[in-house]
Amino acid sequence: MKKIVLALFAFLFLSPLVHAQEAFVINDFNTDITINQNAKITVVETIATTFSEDRHGIYRDIRSDGLKINVLSVTDKKGYPRN
């Protein structure tokens, strides 16, 4: 009985770790933060990735804690606009 419980535990809780691999690797992540005189903050992030399968890109979630965020632009490595 203990073997069945251990096997079930391993299957349920350890198998998602094996399958949780992303289809990309982040090679470089740079952030430039500027605090402006008007107390606004400008943040420029540059994220270099390598994809192991065809994808349209990555999603970037930004935690704001109630602050107002305006995304001015998103571009690819050639500077072309992306949504």
Backbone torsions as a table, in degrees:
resi	resn	phi	psi	omega
1	MET	NA	-40.7	-179.9
2	LYS	-61.9	-36.1	-179.9
3	LYS	-65.9	-37.8	179.0
4	ILE	-66.4	-43.4	179.7
5	VAL	-64.0	-43.1	179.1
6	LEU	-65.2	-41.1	178.9
7	ALA	-64.9	-42.4	178.3
8	LEU	-64.1	-43.0	177.5
9	PHE	-59.9	-47.8	-179.5
10	ALA	-61.9	-41.9	-179.2
11	PHE	-65.7	-45.5	-175.0
12	LEU	-73.2	-37.9	-171.1
13	PHE	-104.5	-21.6	-178.7
14	LEU	-100.5	-28.2	-178.4
15	SER	-65.1	-34.0	176.2
16	PRO	-61.7	-27.4	178.5
17	LEU	-66.5	-35.7	179.9
18	VAL	-71.0	-39.3	-176.3
19	HIS	-88.6	-1.8	-175.4
20	ALA	-83.5	5.2	-179.1
21	GLN	-64.2	136.9	178.6
22	GLU	-82.5	163.6	178.7
23	ALA	-89.3	15.3	178.6
24	PHE	-150.5	162.9	175.7
25	VAL	-126.4	135.2	175.2
26	ILE	-86.8	115.0	-178.5
27	ASN	-86.4	-33.2	-176.3
28	ASP	-153.2	137.4	-179.4
29	PHE	-138.4	109.0	179.2
30	ASN	-116.5	141.2	177.4
31	THR	-130.2	126.7	173.6
32	ASP	-112.5	123.4	-177.7
33	ILE	-117.8	127.6	177.5
34	THR	-121.4	127.7	174.1
35	ILE	-98.5	114.0	-175.5
36	ASN	-82.5	163.4	-179.1
37	GLN	-62.4	-26.6	-179.8
38	ASN	-87.4	12.9	177.7
39	ALA	75.3	4.8	173.6
40	LYS	-82.2	150.5	-178.9
41	ILE	-113.8	131.5	175.7
42	THR	-109.0	127.1	-179.3
43	VAL	-122.1	126.6	175.7
44	VAL	-117.8	119.2	178.2
45	GLU	-109.6	135.4	174.1
46	THR	-121.0	117.0	-175.8
47	ILE	-120.6	116.5	177.5
48	ALA	-100.6	126.0	-177.0
49	THR	-128.2	156.6	170.9
50	THR	-122.5	128.2	-178.1
51	PHE	-99.6	138.2	177.6
52	SER	-95.2	-4.7	175.1
53	GLU	-153.6	164.7	-178.7
54	ASP	-62.0	126.6	178.2
55	ARG	-143.5	163.4	177.2
56	HIS	-92.9	-2.4	-179.4
57	GLY	134.9	-162.2	179.5
58	ILE	-118.8	161.4	173.7
59	TYR	-104.3	138.0	179.5
60	ARG	-118.0	110.6	175.7
61	ASP	-93.1	131.1	-179.0
62	ILE	-117.0	119.5	178.3
63	ARG	-78.6	124.5	-174.2
64	SER	-108.1	-18.0	-177.2
65	ASP	49.6	41.5	175.8
66	GLY	88.7	-5.0	178.0
67	LEU	-77.3	150.1	177.7
68	LYS	-81.7	127.1	180.0
69	ILE	-119.1	129.9	173.6
70	ASN	-114.4	116.4	175.2
71	VAL	-84.3	116.1	-176.5
72	LEU	-81.9	-37.7	179.2
73	SER	-166.1	157.5	171.7
74	VAL	-134.8	125.8	-178.5
75	THR	-129.4	161.5	173.7
76	ASP	-89.3	-175.7	-174.4
77	LYS	-65.1	-19.1	177.5
78	LYS	-91.9	-1.0	179.5
79	GLY	89.5	6.0	177.9
80	TYR	-77.1	138.3	-179.1
81	PRO	-62.5	140.9	174.8
82	ARG	-131.7	149.8	178.8
83	ASN	-101.9	NA	NA
